[in-house]
Amino acid sequence: MKLSKKPFTLNFISLLLLVNFITGCSETTFLVNSAKRIGSWGDDPVYKVGNPYKINGKWYYPAIDYNYEEIGIASWYGPGFHGKKTANGEIFNQNKISAAHRTLPMPSIVKVTNLDNGLILERVRINDRGPFAGNRIIDLSKKAAEELGFVNLGTARVKVEILEDESRKYSVKDSETKMMKVQSAKVKKVEKKSLKELPGNLVIEENEINLKKDVDENSILKNKPLAIQVGAFTDHRNAKSLTGKLSEFKAYIERIFVDDKYLYRVRIGPIDNIGLAENIKEKLFKLGYTASHLIVN
């Protein structure tokens, strides 16, 4: 009896069609999907920088960076995520221009140039996280990939540049919203404190004078290195500008990660003793840096 080869042929053709469909999109799609299941970025469209996160054994550190510019490989995603929520809670539409990036705030606005054919997208909205495959630096929506002329190729070599003014407005708007939500603190008890007036109309509280005396005479801080913090900024350029003005004090910048974003502290130190620290702080006050304060370095 002769066996028919038709079932085998049909199955083989079906398999080829399936493989072709999958490779039409970036394989990044599957990794991004895994990342979204792991992540918990919230349900509503919001401005978000995000905490450090780990995907496939690698750590990523979201941050505000208005100097961002990078050249690398772009991929695209679409059908598998159309109508689903993005990393900051927006609804993904493959027919609109948007993109996923691993570390830029969401939303951010970037300019994308296809270095293979010279096509440019002047404004691309970052509202998602990814890509997490290979050396790819951005995952564009299907519409964006079409506009840049590589939807049929799957990937392209691109240059991505953040647009500072367009991106900064989202951060400013978010800050204003948070300020509006802040409620006044309840005053439980008002305590009367005696004040001492110093030259130059500088007023300090009496308990601060006693504290300084205690520190000078008998304090755990006496033999520990100290520093003076002059200011703290979310924009690195402001911190850098201040260190330039305080060059004679050898000020430096310390970066920390607080509330989903980097904070840049401008400090002077280390300082060996409390007396010297107080003298430097007094000089800073005379220069107008009245927010300066001592810290244990």
C-alpha positions as CSV (number, residue, x, y, z in Angstrom):
1,M,0.0,0.0,0.0
2,K,1.4,3.4,-1.0
3,L,1.3,6.2,1.6
4,S,0.2,9.7,0.6
5,K,2.7,12.5,1.0
6,K,0.1,15.3,1.0
7,P,-0.3,15.6,4.8
8,F,3.5,15.9,5.2
9,T,3.6,18.6,2.5
10,L,0.8,20.6,4.0
11,N,2.3,20.5,7.4
12,F,5.7,21.6,6.1
13,I,4.2,24.5,4.2
14,S,2.2,25.6,7.3
15,L,5.4,25.5,9.3
16,L,7.2,27.7,6.8
17,L,4.4,30.3,6.9
18,L,4.5,30.4,10.7
19,V,8.2,30.9,10.7
20,N,7.9,33.7,8.2
21,F,5.3,35.4,10.2
22,I,7.3,35.3,13.4
23,T,10.5,36.6,11.8
24,G,8.5,39.4,10.2
25,C,8.5,41.0,13.6
26,S,11.5,41.4,15.8
27,E,12.3,38.5,18.1
28,T,12.6,41.2,20.7
29,T,8.8,41.1,20.8
30,F,8.8,38.0,22.9
31,L,11.4,39.3,25.3
32,V,9.5,42.5,25.8
33,N,6.4,40.5,26.5
34,S,8.3,38.6,29.2
35,A,9.6,41.9,30.7
36,K,6.1,43.3,30.8
37,R,4.8,40.3,32.7
38,I,7.6,40.7,35.2
39,G,7.4,44.4,35.6
40,S,4.7,46.4,37.5
41,W,4.7,49.8,36.0
42,G,1.1,50.8,36.9
43,D,-2.2,50.9,35.1
44,D,-2.6,54.5,34.2
45,P,-0.7,56.7,31.7
46,V,1.8,58.5,33.8
47,Y,5.2,60.2,33.6
48,K,7.7,57.6,34.9
49,V,11.4,57.2,35.1
50,G,11.3,53.9,37.0
51,N,13.5,52.0,39.4
52,P,16.5,49.8,38.3
53,Y,15.2,46.4,36.9
54,K,16.7,43.1,35.9
55,I,15.8,41.3,32.6
56,N,17.5,38.0,31.5
57,G,20.2,38.5,34.1
58,K,21.1,42.1,33.1
59,W,20.4,45.2,35.1
60,Y,19.0,48.4,33.5
61,Y,19.0,51.8,35.2
62,P,16.4,54.3,34.1
63,A,17.4,57.9,34.4
64,I,16.7,61.4,33.2
65,D,19.4,62.1,30.6
66,Y,18.9,65.2,28.4
67,N,22.3,64.6,26.8
68,Y,21.3,61.2,25.5
69,E,22.5,60.3,22.0
70,E,23.3,56.8,20.8
71,I,23.9,54.8,17.6
72,G,22.9,51.2,17.3
73,I,20.3,48.7,16.0
74,A,16.6,49.4,16.0
75,S,13.9,46.7,15.8
76,W,10.1,47.0,15.7
77,Y,7.1,45.4,17.4
78,G,3.4,45.5,16.6
79,P,0.7,42.8,16.2
80,G,1.4,41.0,19.4
81,F,1.0,44.1,21.5
82,H,-1.6,46.1,19.6
83,G,-4.3,47.3,22.1
84,K,-2.3,46.3,25.2
85,K,-0.9,48.6,27.9
86,T,2.6,50.0,27.6
87,A,5.1,50.2,30.5
88,N,3.7,53.6,31.6
89,G,0.0,52.6,31.3
90,E,-0.8,53.9,27.8
91,I,-2.5,51.8,25.2
92,F,-0.1,50.7,22.5
93,N,-1.2,51.3,18.9
94,Q,1.0,49.8,16.3
95,N,-0.4,52.2,13.7
96,K,0.9,55.3,15.6
97,I,4.5,56.4,16.0
98,S,5.9,55.4,19.3
99,A,8.8,53.4,20.7
100,A,10.2,51.4,23.6
101,H,13.5,52.3,25.3
102,R,15.3,50.6,28.1
103,T,16.2,53.6,30.3
104,L,14.8,56.9,29.1
105,P,11.9,58.4,31.1
106,M,8.4,57.7,29.8
107,P,7.3,59.7,28.0
108,S,10.4,61.2,26.3
109,I,10.6,62.6,22.8
110,V,13.4,61.4,20.6
111,K,14.6,62.0,17.0
112,V,15.4,58.8,15.1
113,T,17.6,58.7,12.0
114,N,17.8,55.6,9.8
115,L,21.5,55.5,8.9
116,D,21.0,52.9,6.3
117,N,18.7,55.0,4.1
118,G,18.8,58.6,5.5
119,L,15.1,58.7,6.5
120,I,14.3,60.6,9.7
121,L,11.5,60.7,12.2
122,E,11.7,64.0,14.0
123,R,9.4,63.2,17.0
124,V,9.0,59.7,18.4
125,R,7.3,59.2,21.7
126,I,8.9,56.8,24.2
127,N,6.2,55.1,26.2
128,D,7.4,51.6,26.7
129,R,10.4,49.5,27.9
130,G,12.6,47.4,25.6
131,P,14.3,46.0,23.5
132,F,16.1,43.3,25.5
133,A,17.7,41.3,22.6
134,G,21.2,41.6,21.4
135,N,22.7,45.1,20.9
136,R,19.4,46.8,20.0
137,I,18.9,50.3,21.5
138,I,15.3,51.0,20.5
139,D,12.1,49.1,19.6
140,L,9.8,51.1,17.3
141,S,6.2,50.7,16.6
142,K,5.2,49.1,13.3
143,K,4.1,52.6,11.9
144,A,7.5,54.1,12.9
145,A,9.4,51.3,11.2
146,E,7.3,51.8,8.1
147,E,8.1,55.5,8.1
148,L,11.8,54.8,8.5
149,G,11.7,52.2,5.7
150,F,12.8,49.0,7.4
151,V,9.5,47.2,8.4
152,N,10.2,44.4,5.9
153,L,13.9,44.1,6.9
154,G,13.2,43.8,10.7
155,T,16.1,45.9,11.9
156,A,18.0,49.0,10.9
157,R,21.1,50.9,12.0
158,V,19.9,54.1,13.6
159,K,20.9,57.2,15.6
160,V,18.6,58.1,18.5
161,E,18.8,61.6,20.0
162,I,16.6,62.9,22.9
163,L,14.8,66.2,22.3
164,E,15.4,68.1,25.6
165,D,12.7,70.8,25.4
166,E,10.0,68.5,24.2
167,S,10.9,65.8,26.8
168,R,11.5,68.2,29.7
169,K,7.9,69.5,29.7
170,Y,6.6,66.1,30.8
171,S,8.9,66.2,33.8
172,V,7.9,69.7,34.7
173,K,4.2,68.9,34.3
174,D,4.7,65.9,36.6
175,S,6.5,68.0,39.2
176,E,3.7,70.5,39.2
177,T,1.1,67.8,39.6
178,K,2.9,66.4,42.6
179,M,3.2,69.8,44.2
180,M,-0.6,70.3,43.8
181,K,-1.2,67.0,45.6
182,V,0.9,67.9,48.6
183,Q,-1.2,68.6,51.7
184,S,-0.2,71.0,54.5
185,A,1.3,69.4,57.5
186,K,-0.7,69.4,60.7
187,V,0.8,71.6,63.4
188,K,0.3,69.7,66.7
189,K,2.1,72.1,69.0
190,V,3.8,75.5,68.6
191,E,6.9,75.8,70.7
192,K,8.5,79.1,71.5
193,K,12.2,79.3,71.1
194,S,14.6,82.1,72.0
195,L,16.6,83.5,69.1
196,K,20.0,85.2,68.9
197,E,20.7,87.8,66.4
198,L,24.1,87.8,64.7
199,P,25.9,90.4,62.5
200,G,24.3,90.7,59.1
201,N,20.8,90.0,60.4
202,L,21.5,86.3,60.5
203,V,19.3,84.6,63.1
204,I,20.0,81.2,64.7
205,E,18.0,79.3,67.3
206,E,19.4,79.0,70.8
207,N,19.2,75.2,70.7
208,E,21.4,75.3,67.6
209,I,24.0,77.2,69.6
210,N,23.9,74.6,72.4
211,L,24.2,71.8,69.8
212,K,27.3,73.4,68.3
213,K,28.8,73.6,71.7
214,D,28.1,70.0,72.4
215,V,29.6,68.9,69.1
216,D,32.8,71.0,69.7
217,E,33.3,69.6,73.2
218,N,32.0,66.1,73.3
219,S,30.5,64.5,70.2
220,I,30.7,61.3,68.2
221,L,31.2,63.5,65.2
222,K,34.3,65.0,66.6
223,N,36.7,62.5,65.0
224,K,34.7,61.6,61.9
225,P,35.1,63.1,58.4
226,L,32.5,65.7,57.7
227,A,31.2,67.4,54.5
228,I,29.0,70.3,53.6
229,Q,26.2,69.9,51.2
230,V,25.6,73.1,49.3
231,G,22.8,72.0,47.0
232,A,21.0,69.1,45.4
233,F,19.6,69.0,41.8
234,T,17.8,66.7,39.5
235,D,19.5,68.3,36.5
236,H,23.2,67.4,36.3
237,R,24.0,70.7,34.5
238,N,22.9,72.8,37.4
239,A,25.1,70.7,39.8
240,K,28.0,71.1,37.4
241,S,27.5,74.8,37.2
242,L,27.5,75.1,41.0
243,T,30.8,73.1,41.4
244,G,32.4,75.5,38.9
245,K,31.4,78.5,41.1
246,L,32.8,76.7,44.1
247,S,36.1,75.6,42.6
248,E,38.1,77.3,45.4
249,F,36.3,75.0,47.8
250,K,37.0,71.9,45.7
251,A,33.3,71.0,45.5
252,Y,32.3,67.7,44.0
253,I,29.2,66.0,42.8
254,E,27.7,62.9,44.4
255,R,25.0,61.1,42.4
256,I,22.3,59.0,44.2
257,F,19.0,57.4,43.0
258,V,16.0,58.7,44.8
259,D,12.2,58.5,44.0
260,D,12.6,57.1,40.5
261,K,15.3,59.5,39.4
262,Y,18.9,60.5,39.9
263,L,19.8,63.3,42.4
264,Y,23.0,65.2,42.0
265,R,24.4,66.6,45.4
266,V,27.0,69.3,45.4
267,R,29.3,68.8,48.4
268,I,32.5,70.1,49.9
269,G,34.8,67.7,51.9
270,P,35.9,65.6,53.5
271,I,36.6,68.0,56.3
272,D,38.6,66.8,59.3
273,N,37.1,68.8,62.2
274,I,33.9,70.6,63.1
275,G,35.6,73.9,63.6
276,L,36.9,74.0,60.0
277,A,33.6,72.9,58.7
278,E,31.7,75.7,60.5
279,N,34.2,78.2,59.1
280,I,33.6,77.0,55.6
281,K,29.9,77.0,56.1
282,E,30.0,80.6,57.3
283,K,31.9,81.6,54.2
284,L,29.3,79.9,52.0
285,F,26.5,81.7,53.8
286,K,28.2,85.0,53.1
287,L,28.4,84.1,49.5
288,G,24.6,83.5,49.5
289,Y,24.5,79.7,49.8
290,T,22.3,79.7,52.8
291,A,21.0,76.1,52.3
292,S,24.5,74.7,53.1
293,H,24.5,72.3,56.0
294,L,26.9,69.8,57.6
295,I,26.7,66.1,57.1
296,V,28.6,63.0,58.1
297,N,30.6,62.1,55.0
